[in-house]
Amino acid sequence: MFGNLFEEEESEGFSSASPKERAAKGTDEPPPPRGRSHLCGIKNQGGTCYLNSLLQTLLFTPEFREELFRLGPQELGCLEDKDKPEAKVRVIPLQLQRLFTRLLLVDQQCASTTDLTDSFGWNSSQGTNQQDVQELNRILFSALEHSLVGTSGSTFIHRLYHGTIVNSIVCKECGNISQRQEDFLDLTVCVCGVSSLEEALWNMFVEEEMFEGTNLYCCARCDRLVTAAKSAKLKKLPPFMTMSLLRFSFDFSKLERYKETGRYSFPLTINLRPFCEQTDGDDMDFTYDLFSVIIHKGGCYGGHYHAYIKDIDELGRWEPPDEDCKPKTQIKIKEVKEVCEPKLKEDDPLSVLTTIISQESPKSVLIDQLGQKLMDKIGSSWSKKFRRQYGPIGKFLQSHSDVFMLVSNGTRVALKANPPSPATECPAPADKATEPTAVGSATSDREQEIKPEGSHWFDLNDSTVTSIRESDIEKQFQGKESAYMLFYRKTQLFRPSEALNNPLYKVPSQLIQMAQDENIQLQQKREQFEASNNTVELQLHLAPFYRLDNGALQPISTEPSGITALSFDRRKTVGDLRLTIYQMQELWEGDMALTVAKSLPAGLHLYNTLTADDVSLYSVGIHTNSDLFVWNGREVCGATIQTGAEWEPVLLTVVRPFLGEDFEQEAQNGIECKQSECENGGPGLKREARGFAGGATLVEVREALGEPKESLLCQQQRGGKGG
């Protein structure tokens, strides 16, 4: 139903047009354009959120991005030649270049990493298996370094990320110092037993470990066991410091892993001078600014990754988060709302899902995030809470297709009517009116609340990119959703003014051309899809081919010549449609009215007439297979036509005694009828179907039947009961 919403489900989707119908028409929906942030997300292949978070961090690392773009086809080769045995094509950096270009320049909501993961040699199962982002960071850098051997970029990973630690052991007897250096791409810092990053670094690089008592050190100079002190210092600081937090520990009593969820703070700016071997120099040489936080939500056996990232070059459009845009006047009635809001029914899956979707700002949720949002809302997964009683979530949504629908080419689920959330809907209190507020004061309050800040941070969560406050980072200090990797950048790394608000900066011309070509193709596909999606098939019923009979319009002839099919764009106006029909009916004279019609058992009936020429067909409710009656708006074949639901004709089966004069009437009409044939209502009875206007009175029905006023009209009840 909802595609591969969850691995356990394989069922067909539902929407206004099925995937088969779209394929037949060539109307597969293209990817939507970028959202309000003007930044591009990354599609989750199924468990690849860890990869997406790391790739977005690398993209928003300006120096990494520019080093990658500096490598041209002369050194990397061309992807078109990758299957040629004699060609040297470095596929991984080429695919990474293309992905970064699409993320920067192609106007789509999210990009795919399929080509990149294929270049790693991952198969489908490796791509969808949940991995650890800290390990991936090392693997990706190793793969890049290996693929760039022999190029001018062979050392750029080393220059940007490699640092050096020096481990020293000092003999307390003779003062001999034994040293050993080790390189690092990231620092693995302890979380258990410490409350902050600074405390963990202090324990690593300031505190000494003593060899004493029964745990002595063998000094090479003294040639015996002696008391000694072991310590470590940062010898070489790279431009970028990556901190991997050891959130997962092992419980030896329970023999199982667990996640450290206690408070663990980290600063936005950190000075590493106290932890370095050489402390001479300016503070700027030791100061780093936080620019990315990869966050893990869940437990040690699974979960979800997303990233808070600082937009250093201001490539995106930062705007205050939704909660900041609410005027303060809304807060004044908070207590009233809390009293009258009904409590969310956490045991009712329909209530939970409709609440989740209705509270999203676009009134829809990405399919690959629905399960996670449900867990956020009620603290339990679908499988644990509802699956046993209601089955897989996809089948539940399918069974409530009157409530849910797929949008955006099946990537999002929305409510059909966008009903108000049961958790937020509240009647206006009768005893406490909302206080009126002057426009000026409300505006000043809002401006005070949403005042732009210097650093622009975004939450990049797979396909979704949203603005966040810098202060939101503190929410990731502790809990099941907490910081897992920290990325710091040297404060002294300044950016040129040309790079600000310029996603084209340093992107090679051939990649810019690739992005431009893809944007043209996307625009063409969107226009084709919009045209196809908005084309409705109309049935035009022309008045000269109809007559009024039994309260409804009946075709004069059995030939379908009075019905004309027309394909039309519902974005156009009623006036455009009227002009088109005028051009089709060259012999039409006088006024032309277009009235919505519907085929009923009694015949064709007319409802509302389209009178506003400047209104679109979409706005007046015209959809595909709509019937429109084309006439002068007054009469058909000299008979006045009553329109509207109140005059909707009713088809009645009239049963009355069969009299001898009926033979004479049939004979006068030139119809040969035997008594046995005409008595089809039973012995001595005649049955016939007659249509009557819905607003007709019993007197008018008697007159239409030719019955005297004193005759009785009785309703026959089925099932053997008289009446």
C-alpha positions as CSV (number, residue, x, y, z in Angstrom):
1,M,0.0,0.0,0.0
2,F,2.5,2.6,1.1
3,G,5.4,1.2,-0.9
4,N,8.4,0.2,1.2
5,L,7.2,2.2,4.2
6,F,8.4,-0.6,6.4
7,E,10.4,-3.7,5.4
8,E,7.6,-6.0,6.6
9,E,5.0,-4.6,4.2
10,E,4.6,-5.2,0.5
11,S,1.3,-3.7,-0.6
12,E,0.0,-1.3,-3.2
13,G,-0.5,2.4,-2.7
14,F,-3.7,4.3,-3.0
15,S,-4.2,7.8,-4.5
16,S,-6.3,9.5,-7.1
17,A,-4.3,7.8,-9.8
18,S,-2.7,4.4,-9.5
19,P,1.0,3.9,-10.3
20,K,0.0,1.8,-13.3
21,E,-2.3,4.5,-14.6
22,R,0.5,7.1,-14.1
23,A,3.0,4.9,-15.9
24,A,0.6,4.4,-18.8
25,K,0.1,8.1,-19.1
26,G,3.8,8.9,-18.4
27,T,2.8,11.0,-15.4
28,D,5.0,9.7,-12.7
29,E,5.4,12.6,-10.3
30,P,8.8,14.2,-10.4
31,P,10.6,15.1,-7.2
32,P,9.3,18.2,-5.5
33,P,11.4,21.4,-5.4
34,R,13.3,22.5,-2.4
35,G,11.4,23.7,0.6
36,R,11.5,27.0,2.5
37,S,15.1,26.5,3.7
38,H,16.3,26.3,0.0
39,L,18.5,23.4,1.1
40,C,18.4,19.9,-0.2
41,G,17.9,16.8,1.9
42,I,19.1,13.2,1.2
43,K,16.7,10.3,0.6
44,N,16.9,7.5,3.0
45,Q,17.6,4.3,1.2
46,G,16.4,2.3,4.2
47,G,18.6,2.5,7.2
48,T,21.1,5.0,5.6
49,C,20.4,7.9,7.9
50,Y,23.9,7.5,9.4
51,L,25.4,8.0,5.9
52,N,23.1,11.0,5.2
53,S,24.1,12.8,8.4
54,L,27.8,12.4,7.7
55,L,27.5,13.4,4.0
56,Q,25.6,16.6,5.0
57,T,28.3,17.4,7.5
58,L,31.0,17.0,4.9
59,L,29.0,19.1,2.4
60,F,28.7,22.0,4.9
61,T,32.5,21.8,5.7
62,P,33.6,24.5,3.2
63,E,37.2,23.5,3.1
64,F,36.4,19.8,2.4
65,R,33.9,20.7,-0.3
66,E,36.4,23.0,-2.1
67,E,39.3,20.5,-1.9
68,L,37.0,17.9,-3.5
69,F,35.8,20.3,-6.2
70,R,39.4,21.3,-7.0
71,L,40.1,17.9,-8.5
72,G,39.3,17.9,-12.2
73,P,38.6,15.3,-14.9
74,Q,42.3,15.3,-15.8
75,E,43.1,13.6,-12.4
76,L,39.9,11.8,-11.7
77,G,38.8,10.7,-15.2
78,C,35.3,10.6,-16.5
79,L,32.4,8.4,-15.3
80,E,31.5,7.7,-18.9
81,D,34.8,5.8,-19.3
82,K,34.5,3.7,-16.1
83,D,33.8,0.5,-18.0
84,K,36.8,0.9,-20.3
85,P,39.6,-1.4,-19.2
86,E,42.4,1.0,-20.1
87,A,40.8,4.1,-18.4
88,K,41.8,5.2,-14.9
89,V,38.5,6.4,-13.4
90,R,38.3,7.3,-9.7
91,V,34.6,6.6,-9.2
92,I,34.2,7.5,-5.5
93,P,35.4,11.1,-5.6
94,L,33.6,11.6,-8.9
95,Q,30.3,10.4,-7.4
96,L,30.8,12.4,-4.3
97,Q,31.4,15.5,-6.5
98,R,28.1,14.9,-8.3
99,L,26.2,14.3,-5.1
100,F,27.5,17.6,-3.6
101,T,26.7,19.4,-6.8
102,R,23.1,18.1,-6.7
103,L,22.8,19.0,-3.0
104,L,24.0,22.5,-3.8
105,L,22.4,23.4,-7.2
106,V,19.7,21.0,-8.3
107,D,16.2,22.2,-7.3
108,Q,14.8,19.1,-5.6
109,Q,13.7,18.3,-2.1
110,C,16.1,15.5,-1.7
111,A,19.0,13.8,-3.6
112,S,19.8,10.1,-3.8
113,T,23.0,8.4,-2.6
114,T,22.5,5.3,-4.7
115,D,25.2,6.1,-7.2
116,L,27.6,6.9,-4.4
117,T,26.9,3.7,-2.4
118,D,27.3,1.7,-5.6
119,S,30.7,3.2,-6.0
120,F,31.6,1.9,-2.5
121,G,30.6,-1.6,-3.8
122,W,27.7,-1.8,-1.4
123,N,24.9,-4.1,-2.4
124,S,21.3,-3.5,-1.4
125,S,21.5,-5.3,1.9
126,Q,24.6,-3.5,3.0
127,G,23.0,-0.2,2.1
128,T,19.9,-0.9,4.2
129,N,21.7,-2.4,7.2
130,Q,21.9,0.1,10.1
131,Q,25.6,1.0,10.6
132,D,27.6,3.1,13.1
133,V,28.3,6.6,11.9
134,Q,31.7,6.8,13.8
135,E,33.0,3.7,12.0
136,L,31.6,5.0,8.7
137,N,33.5,8.3,9.1
138,R,36.8,6.3,9.2
139,I,35.8,4.0,6.4
140,L,34.8,6.9,4.1
141,F,38.0,8.8,4.7
142,S,40.0,5.7,4.1
143,A,38.2,5.0,0.9
144,L,38.7,8.6,-0.3
145,E,42.4,8.6,0.5
146,H,42.9,5.3,-1.3
147,S,41.0,6.5,-4.4
148,L,43.0,9.7,-4.6
149,V,46.5,8.2,-4.4
150,G,48.5,9.7,-7.2
151,T,46.5,12.9,-7.5
152,S,47.0,16.4,-6.1
153,G,44.2,15.6,-3.6
154,S,45.9,12.6,-2.1
155,T,46.8,14.4,1.1
156,F,43.8,16.7,1.6
157,I,42.1,14.3,4.1
158,H,45.4,14.2,6.1
159,R,45.8,18.0,6.0
160,L,42.2,18.7,7.2
161,Y,41.6,15.9,9.7
162,H,44.7,14.1,10.8
163,G,46.1,15.1,14.2
164,T,48.8,13.7,16.4
165,I,48.8,12.6,20.1
166,V,52.0,12.0,22.0
167,N,51.9,9.5,24.8
168,S,54.6,10.0,27.4
169,I,55.9,7.9,30.4
170,V,58.2,9.7,32.8
171,C,60.4,7.7,35.1
172,K,60.2,9.1,38.6
173,E,63.6,7.7,39.5
174,C,65.9,9.0,36.7
175,G,63.6,11.3,34.7
176,N,63.8,9.3,31.5
177,I,61.0,10.1,29.1
178,S,59.6,7.4,26.8
179,Q,57.4,8.8,24.0
180,R,55.2,7.3,21.3
181,Q,53.1,9.2,18.8
182,E,49.8,8.1,17.3
183,D,47.7,9.7,14.6
184,F,44.0,10.2,14.8
185,L,41.1,11.2,12.5
186,D,38.8,11.7,15.4
187,L,39.1,11.7,19.2
188,T,37.2,9.0,21.0
189,V,36.1,10.6,24.3
190,C,34.5,9.0,27.3
191,V,30.9,9.7,28.3
192,C,30.5,7.4,31.3
193,G,31.3,9.0,34.6
194,V,31.9,12.5,33.2
195,S,29.5,15.4,32.7
196,S,31.1,17.4,29.9
197,L,33.4,17.3,27.0
198,E,35.9,19.5,28.8
199,E,36.0,17.1,31.8
200,A,36.6,14.2,29.5
201,L,39.5,16.0,27.7
202,W,41.0,17.0,31.0
203,N,41.0,13.3,32.1
204,M,42.6,12.3,28.8
205,F,45.3,15.0,28.4
206,V,45.9,16.7,31.8
207,E,45.5,14.0,34.4
208,E,48.4,11.6,34.8
209,E,48.1,7.8,35.4
210,M,50.6,6.6,38.0
211,F,52.5,3.4,37.9
212,E,53.1,2.6,41.6
213,G,52.6,0.0,44.3
214,T,52.2,-3.4,42.6
215,N,51.8,-1.7,39.2
216,L,55.3,-0.5,38.4
217,Y,56.9,0.5,35.1
218,C,60.0,-1.1,33.7
219,C,62.4,1.8,32.9
220,A,64.9,1.1,30.1
221,R,67.5,3.4,31.6
222,C,67.1,2.1,35.2
223,D,66.7,-1.5,33.9
224,R,64.2,-2.2,36.7
225,L,60.6,-1.6,37.9
226,V,60.1,1.9,39.0
227,T,57.4,4.4,39.8
228,A,56.4,6.4,36.7
229,A,53.7,8.7,35.4
230,K,51.9,8.2,32.1
231,S,50.2,11.1,30.3
232,A,49.1,12.1,26.8
233,K,49.0,15.5,25.0
234,L,47.8,16.8,21.7
235,K,50.9,17.4,19.6
236,K,49.4,18.5,16.3
237,L,46.0,20.1,16.0
238,P,44.2,19.6,12.6
239,P,42.0,22.3,11.1
240,F,39.0,20.2,12.0
241,M,38.5,18.2,15.3
242,T,36.1,15.4,15.3
243,M,34.9,14.1,18.7
244,S,33.3,10.6,18.8
245,L,31.4,10.2,22.0
246,L,31.4,6.8,23.6
247,R,27.7,6.7,24.3
248,F,27.5,2.9,24.4
249,S,28.8,0.9,27.3
250,F,28.7,-2.8,28.4
251,D,27.0,-3.9,31.6
252,F,29.0,-6.9,32.8
253,S,26.4,-7.9,35.3
254,K,23.6,-8.1,32.7
255,L,26.0,-9.0,29.9
256,E,24.5,-6.5,27.6
257,R,25.2,-3.2,26.0
258,Y,23.4,0.0,27.0
259,K,23.4,3.6,26.0
260,E,24.6,6.4,28.3
261,T,21.8,8.9,28.4
262,G,23.0,11.1,31.3
263,R,23.8,14.8,30.8
264,Y,26.9,15.4,28.8
265,S,27.5,19.1,27.9
266,F,29.8,20.4,25.2
267,P,30.6,24.0,24.3
268,L,29.9,26.0,21.1
269,T,33.5,27.2,21.3
270,I,36.4,25.3,22.9
271,N,40.0,26.3,23.6
272,L,42.3,23.2,23.4
273,R,45.5,25.0,24.7
274,P,45.4,23.1,28.2
275,F,45.5,19.8,26.4
276,C,48.4,20.5,24.0
277,E,52.1,19.7,24.3
278,Q,53.1,23.1,22.9
279,T,51.1,25.9,24.5
280,D,53.0,28.9,22.9
281,G,51.1,31.0,20.4
282,D,47.9,33.0,20.1
283,D,44.6,31.7,21.5
284,M,43.2,31.6,17.9
285,D,45.7,28.7,17.2
286,F,43.9,26.6,19.8
287,T,40.3,27.8,19.5
288,Y,37.6,25.8,17.7
289,D,33.9,26.5,16.9
290,L,31.3,23.8,16.8
291,F,29.6,23.5,13.4
292,S,28.0,20.1,13.3
293,V,26.4,17.7,15.8
294,I,25.4,14.2,14.6
295,I,22.6,13.0,16.9
296,H,21.6,9.4,17.6
297,K,18.1,8.6,18.7
298,G,17.2,5.2,20.1
299,G,19.1,2.4,21.8
300,C,22.3,0.6,21.3
301,Y,20.8,-2.0,18.9
302,G,19.2,0.5,16.5
303,G,17.8,4.0,16.1
304,H,17.9,7.0,13.9
305,Y,20.6,9.6,13.0
306,H,20.2,13.2,12.0
307,A,22.4,16.2,12.2
308,Y,22.3,19.8,13.5
309,I,24.6,21.7,11.1
310,K,25.8,25.3,11.1
311,D,25.4,27.0,7.7
312,I,28.8,28.7,7.6
313,D,28.5,30.1,4.1
314,E,24.8,30.9,4.6
315,L,23.7,28.9,1.6
316,G,20.3,28.2,3.0
317,R,17.4,30.5,4.0
318,W,17.2,30.5,7.7
319,E,13.9,31.6,9.3
320,P,12.7,31.4,12.9
321,P,11.3,28.0,13.9
322,D,7.5,27.7,13.8
323,E,7.1,28.1,17.6
324,D,9.0,31.4,17.5
325,C,6.6,32.9,15.0
326,K,3.6,32.7,17.3
327,P,2.6,36.1,18.8
328,K,2.8,36.4,22.5
329,T,-0.9,36.9,22.6
330,Q,-1.4,33.2,22.0
331,I,0.5,32.4,25.2
332,K,-2.0,34.4,27.2
333,I,-4.7,31.8,26.7
334,K,-2.4,28.8,27.2
335,E,-4.0,27.9,30.5
336,V,-7.5,27.9,29.0
337,K,-6.3,25.7,26.1
338,E,-4.7,23.2,28.5
339,V,-8.0,22.9,30.4
340,C,-10.2,22.4,27.3
341,E,-7.8,20.3,25.2
342,P,-8.9,16.6,25.1
343,K,-6.2,14.2,26.0
344,L,-4.6,12.3,23.1
345,K,-5.9,8.8,23.0
346,E,-2.6,7.0,22.9
347,D,-4.3,3.6,22.7
348,D,-6.2,4.6,19.5
349,P,-3.8,4.4,16.5
350,L,-6.2,6.5,14.3
351,S,-6.1,9.3,16.9
352,V,-2.3,9.1,17.2
353,L,-1.6,9.1,13.4
354,T,-4.1,11.9,12.6
355,T,-2.6,14.0,15.4
356,I,0.9,13.5,14.1
357,I,0.0,14.4,10.6
358,S,-2.3,17.4,11.4
359,Q,0.4,18.9,13.6
360,E,3.0,19.0,10.9
361,S,3.3,22.4,9.2
362,P,2.7,21.0,5.6
363,K,-0.1,18.7,6.9
364,S,1.8,15.7,5.7
365,V,4.6,13.4,6.9
366,L,7.4,11.7,5.0
367,I,6.7,8.0,4.8
368,D,10.2,7.1,6.0
369,Q,9.7,9.3,9.1
370,L,6.2,8.3,10.1
371,G,7.3,5.4,12.4
372,Q,9.9,7.6,14.1
373,K,7.4,10.4,14.7
374,L,5.0,7.9,16.2
375,M,7.7,6.8,18.6
376,D,8.4,10.4,19.4
377,K,4.7,11.0,20.2
378,I,3.9,8.1,22.4
379,G,7.3,6.7,23.3
380,S,6.6,3.3,21.7
381,S,7.0,1.8,18.2
382,W,4.0,0.7,16.1
383,S,5.2,-2.9,16.2
384,K,5.3,-2.9,20.0
385,K,2.1,-0.9,20.6
386,F,-0.4,-1.7,17.8
387,R,0.8,-4.4,15.4
388,R,-0.6,-7.4,17.3
389,Q,-4.1,-5.9,17.3
390,Y,-4.2,-3.8,14.1
391,G,-1.5,-5.4,11.9
392,P,1.3,-3.6,10.0
393,I,1.0,0.2,9.9
394,G,0.7,0.1,6.1
395,K,-2.3,-2.1,6.1
396,F,-3.9,0.0,8.9
397,L,-3.5,3.1,6.7
398,Q,-4.9,1.2,3.7
399,S,-7.9,0.2,5.7
400,H,-8.5,3.8,6.5
401,S,-8.2,5.2,3.0
402,D,-11.0,7.5,3.7
403,V,-8.7,9.3,6.1
404,F,-5.2,8.9,4.7
405,M,-3.8,9.4,1.2
406,L,-0.4,9.4,-0.5
407,V,1.0,12.6,-1.9
408,S,4.3,13.8,-3.5
409,N,4.7,10.6,-5.6
410,G,4.0,8.4,-2.7
411,T,6.8,9.8,-0.5
412,R,4.4,11.5,2.0
413,V,1.2,10.6,3.7
414,A,-1.5,13.2,4.4
415,L,-5.0,13.5,5.7
416,K,-7.7,13.6,3.0
417,A,-9.6,16.4,4.7
418,N,-6.9,17.7,7.1
419,P,-9.2,17.4,10.1
420,P,-8.2,19.2,13.3
421,S,-6.0,17.2,15.6
422,P,-8.0,15.6,18.5
423,A,-5.2,16.7,20.7
424,T,-5.4,20.4,19.8
425,E,-8.9,21.1,18.8
426,C,-10.7,23.2,21.4
427,P,-13.9,25.2,21.4
428,A,-13.7,28.9,22.3
429,P,-14.2,29.3,26.0
430,A,-17.5,31.1,26.7
431,D,-16.4,32.7,29.9
432,K,-13.1,34.1,28.9
433,A,-12.8,36.0,25.6
434,T,-9.4,36.4,23.9
435,E,-7.9,39.7,24.8
436,P,-7.7,42.1,21.8
437,T,-4.2,43.2,21.0
438,A,-3.1,46.2,18.9
439,V,-1.4,45.3,15.7
440,G,1.6,47.4,16.6
441,S,2.2,45.7,19.9
442,A,1.7,42.2,18.4
443,T,4.2,43.0,15.7
444,S,6.8,44.3,18.2
445,D,6.4,41.2,20.3
446,R,6.9,39.0,17.3
447,E,9.9,40.9,16.1
448,Q,11.4,40.6,19.6
449,E,10.8,36.8,19.5
450,I,12.2,36.1,16.0
451,K,15.1,38.4,16.0
452,P,17.7,36.8,13.6
453,E,20.8,35.4,15.2
454,G,24.4,35.4,13.9
455,S,24.7,31.6,13.4
456,H,22.3,29.9,11.2
457,W,21.7,26.3,12.2
458,F,19.6,23.6,10.5
459,D,18.3,20.2,11.4
460,L,19.1,17.9,8.4
461,N,17.0,14.8,8.9
462,D,17.1,12.7,5.8
463,S,14.7,14.4,3.3
464,T,13.7,17.1,5.7
465,V,15.6,20.3,6.4
466,T,14.3,22.7,9.0
467,S,15.7,25.8,10.8
468,I,16.6,25.5,14.4
469,R,17.9,27.9,17.1
470,E,21.5,27.6,18.3
471,S,20.1,27.1,21.8
472,D,18.3,23.9,20.6
473,I,21.7,22.2,20.7
474,E,21.5,22.0,24.5
475,K,18.5,19.7,24.1
476,Q,21.0,17.1,22.8
477,F,23.1,17.0,25.9
478,Q,21.2,14.0,27.4
479,G,18.4,11.5,26.8
480,K,17.7,8.8,24.3
481,E,18.1,11.4,21.6
482,S,21.5,12.9,22.2
483,A,24.8,14.0,20.6
484,Y,26.9,11.2,19.2
485,M,29.6,13.0,17.1
486,L,30.8,16.6,17.4
487,F,32.6,18.4,14.6
488,Y,34.7,21.5,15.5
489,R,36.4,23.9,13.0
490,K,39.3,26.2,13.8
491,T,38.0,29.7,14.5
492,Q,40.9,31.2,12.4
493,L,39.6,29.7,9.2
494,F,37.8,32.7,7.6
495,R,35.6,32.5,4.6
496,P,35.9,34.9,1.6
497,S,33.0,37.2,1.0
498,E,32.5,35.6,-2.5
499,A,31.5,32.4,-0.8
500,L,28.6,33.8,1.2
501,N,25.2,33.0,-0.2
502,N,26.9,31.5,-3.2
503,P,26.3,27.8,-3.8
504,L,28.2,28.1,-7.1
505,Y,31.5,29.1,-5.4
506,K,34.4,26.8,-6.5
507,V,32.0,24.3,-8.3
508,P,33.6,23.2,-11.5
509,S,32.0,24.4,-14.8
510,Q,31.2,20.9,-16.0
511,L,29.3,20.1,-12.8
512,I,27.4,23.4,-13.0
513,Q,26.4,22.5,-16.5
514,M,25.2,19.1,-15.3
515,A,23.1,20.7,-12.6
516,Q,21.6,23.2,-15.1
517,D,20.7,20.3,-17.4
518,E,19.1,18.4,-14.6
519,N,17.1,21.5,-13.5
520,I,15.8,22.0,-17.0
521,Q,14.7,18.3,-17.2
522,L,13.1,18.6,-13.8
523,Q,11.2,21.7,-14.8
524,Q,10.0,20.1,-18.0
525,K,8.9,17.0,-16.1
526,R,7.0,19.1,-13.5
527,E,5.3,21.1,-16.2
528,Q,4.3,17.9,-18.0
529,F,3.1,16.3,-14.8
530,E,1.1,19.4,-13.8
531,A,-0.5,19.5,-17.3
532,S,-1.3,15.8,-17.2
533,N,-2.4,15.9,-13.5
534,N,-4.7,18.9,-14.2
535,T,-6.2,17.6,-17.4
536,V,-9.8,16.5,-16.8
537,E,-12.0,14.5,-19.2
538,L,-15.4,16.2,-19.6
539,Q,-18.7,14.9,-21.1
540,L,-20.5,17.7,-22.8
541,H,-24.3,17.2,-23.3
542,L,-25.7,19.5,-26.0
543,A,-29.2,20.8,-25.4
544,P,-30.5,20.3,-29.0
545,F,-30.2,16.5,-28.6
546,Y,-32.4,16.4,-25.4
547,R,-36.0,16.7,-24.3
548,L,-37.7,17.0,-21.0
549,D,-39.7,13.8,-20.1
550,N,-40.9,12.6,-16.8
551,G,-39.1,15.3,-14.9
552,A,-35.7,14.6,-16.4
553,L,-33.8,15.2,-19.6
554,Q,-33.9,12.3,-22.0
555,P,-31.9,11.9,-25.2
556,I,-34.1,12.4,-28.3
557,S,-32.2,9.7,-30.1
558,T,-30.4,6.5,-29.0
559,E,-27.4,7.7,-31.0
560,P,-24.7,9.2,-28.8
561,S,-24.4,12.2,-31.1
562,G,-25.5,14.6,-28.3
563,I,-22.5,13.8,-26.1
564,T,-19.1,15.3,-26.9
565,A,-15.9,14.3,-25.0
566,L,-13.5,17.1,-24.2
567,S,-10.1,17.1,-22.5
568,F,-9.4,20.4,-20.7
569,D,-7.0,21.9,-18.2
570,R,-8.8,22.5,-15.0
571,R,-6.5,25.4,-14.1
572,K,-8.1,27.4,-16.9
573,T,-11.2,29.5,-16.2
574,V,-14.9,28.9,-16.9
575,G,-14.6,31.6,-19.5
576,D,-11.8,29.7,-21.3
577,L,-14.0,26.6,-21.3
578,R,-17.0,28.5,-22.7
579,L,-14.9,30.0,-25.5
580,T,-13.5,26.6,-26.4
581,I,-17.0,25.1,-26.6
582,Y,-18.2,28.1,-28.7
583,Q,-15.3,27.4,-31.1
584,M,-16.3,23.7,-31.2
585,Q,-20.0,24.4,-31.9
586,E,-19.7,26.8,-34.9
587,L,-23.5,26.7,-35.4
588,W,-24.4,27.6,-31.9
589,E,-26.5,30.8,-31.6
590,G,-27.4,33.0,-28.6
591,D,-26.4,32.6,-25.0
592,M,-24.5,29.6,-23.7
593,A,-24.8,28.3,-20.2
594,L,-22.7,25.5,-18.7
595,T,-24.4,23.6,-16.0
596,V,-23.1,20.6,-14.0
597,A,-25.2,17.6,-14.8
598,K,-25.6,14.1,-13.4
599,S,-27.1,10.9,-14.8
600,L,-29.8,9.6,-12.5
601,P,-32.1,6.6,-12.9
602,A,-34.8,8.9,-14.0
603,G,-32.5,10.6,-16.6
604,L,-30.2,13.6,-16.7
605,H,-30.6,16.3,-14.1
606,L,-29.0,19.8,-13.9
607,Y,-27.5,21.3,-10.8
608,N,-25.4,24.4,-10.4
609,T,-24.6,26.7,-13.4
610,L,-21.0,27.9,-13.9
611,T,-21.5,31.7,-13.9
612,A,-18.2,33.2,-12.9
613,D,-16.0,33.4,-16.0
614,D,-12.9,34.4,-14.2
615,V,-12.9,31.4,-11.8
616,S,-10.8,28.2,-12.5
617,L,-12.5,24.9,-13.1
618,Y,-10.6,23.5,-10.2
619,S,-12.1,26.1,-7.9
620,V,-15.7,25.3,-8.9
621,G,-15.1,21.6,-8.3
622,I,-14.9,20.3,-11.8
623,H,-13.1,17.0,-11.9
624,T,-12.4,14.3,-14.4
625,N,-15.5,12.6,-15.9
626,S,-17.7,15.5,-14.9
627,D,-20.9,16.0,-17.0
628,L,-21.7,19.5,-18.3
629,F,-25.0,20.4,-20.0
630,V,-24.6,23.1,-22.7
631,W,-27.8,25.1,-23.2
632,N,-29.2,28.6,-23.1
633,G,-29.8,28.5,-19.4
634,R,-33.7,28.7,-19.6
635,E,-35.4,26.0,-21.5
636,V,-34.8,22.8,-23.6
637,C,-37.1,22.2,-26.6
638,G,-39.5,24.8,-25.2
639,A,-39.8,23.2,-21.8
640,T,-38.6,25.2,-18.7
641,I,-35.9,23.3,-16.8
642,Q,-35.8,23.3,-13.0
643,T,-32.3,23.0,-11.7
644,G,-30.8,22.1,-8.3
645,A,-30.9,19.3,-5.8
646,E,-34.4,20.2,-4.6
647,W,-35.7,19.4,-8.2
648,E,-33.8,16.2,-8.5
649,P,-36.0,13.7,-10.3
650,V,-37.2,10.6,-8.7
651,L,-37.9,7.4,-10.6
652,L,-41.1,5.7,-9.4
653,T,-42.6,2.4,-10.5
654,V,-46.3,3.0,-10.8
655,V,-48.6,0.0,-10.5
656,R,-52.4,0.5,-11.3
657,P,-55.3,-1.5,-12.6
658,F,-55.2,-2.4,-16.3
659,L,-58.3,-1.1,-18.0
660,G,-59.7,-1.8,-21.4
661,E,-59.1,1.8,-22.5
662,D,-55.4,1.1,-22.2
663,F,-55.7,-1.1,-25.2
664,E,-57.3,1.7,-27.1
665,Q,-54.6,4.2,-26.0
666,E,-51.9,1.8,-27.1
667,A,-53.6,1.3,-30.4
668,Q,-53.9,5.1,-31.0
669,N,-50.2,5.3,-30.3
670,G,-49.5,2.6,-32.9
671,I,-48.4,0.1,-30.4
672,E,-49.6,-3.5,-30.6
673,C,-50.0,-4.9,-27.1
674,K,-51.5,-8.1,-25.9
675,Q,-53.2,-8.1,-22.5
676,S,-50.9,-10.8,-21.2
677,E,-47.9,-8.6,-22.1
678,C,-49.3,-5.4,-20.7
679,E,-50.4,-7.0,-17.4
680,N,-46.8,-7.0,-16.1
681,G,-47.8,-5.8,-12.7
682,G,-49.7,-9.0,-11.9
683,P,-53.1,-10.2,-13.0
684,G,-55.2,-7.1,-14.0
685,L,-52.4,-4.7,-13.1
686,K,-50.1,-2.5,-15.2
687,R,-46.6,-1.5,-14.1
688,E,-44.6,1.4,-15.6
689,A,-41.6,3.5,-14.6
690,R,-42.2,7.2,-14.5
691,G,-39.9,10.1,-13.5
692,F,-41.1,13.0,-11.4
693,A,-39.4,16.2,-10.2
694,G,-38.2,15.9,-6.6
695,G,-40.2,19.0,-5.7
696,A,-43.5,17.7,-7.2
697,T,-46.6,17.5,-5.0
698,L,-49.0,14.6,-4.9
699,V,-51.5,16.7,-6.8
700,E,-49.0,17.2,-9.6
701,V,-48.2,13.5,-9.6
702,R,-51.9,12.6,-10.0
703,E,-52.2,15.1,-12.8
704,A,-49.1,13.6,-14.6
705,L,-50.6,10.2,-14.2
706,G,-54.0,11.4,-15.5
707,E,-55.7,10.2,-12.3
708,P,-58.7,12.0,-10.7
709,K,-58.1,14.1,-7.6
710,E,-60.0,11.6,-5.4
711,S,-57.8,8.7,-6.4
712,L,-55.5,7.3,-3.7
713,L,-51.7,7.0,-4.1
714,C,-50.4,4.2,-1.9
715,Q,-46.8,3.1,-1.4
716,Q,-46.1,-0.6,-1.8
717,Q,-43.9,-2.1,0.9
718,R,-41.6,-5.1,0.0
719,G,-41.1,-8.1,2.1
720,G,-44.7,-9.2,2.3
721,K,-46.0,-6.4,4.5
722,G,-49.0,-4.4,3.3
723,G,-49.3,-0.7,3.4
